[in-house]
Amino acid sequence: MFDVPLVIQITDDEKFLYKEELELENTVRMGISNIKDIIAFGFDPEKTFIFSDVEYIKQLYPNVLKVQKNITQN
């Protein structure tokens, strides 16, 4: 409708940190499922950029998240 570029960020890292029972790998899989649902809406692939926080940062970030989840913040 607007014919503009679209950027969609999948915040799977926030899901992982918020819910204690989730494993990082499961959260990433949930994010991929969310991406498939978003693609099904029919956005123009040439103008749409969808990314997962964990997958986009990739190398060190998954380990940082696992440590961060186990550190007390008070």
Protein Blocks (a to p, Z undefined) as FASTA:
>chain_A
ZZpacdddddfklmmmmmmkbcfklmmmmmmmmmmmmmmnopafklcccddfklmnommm
mmmmmmmmmpcfZZ
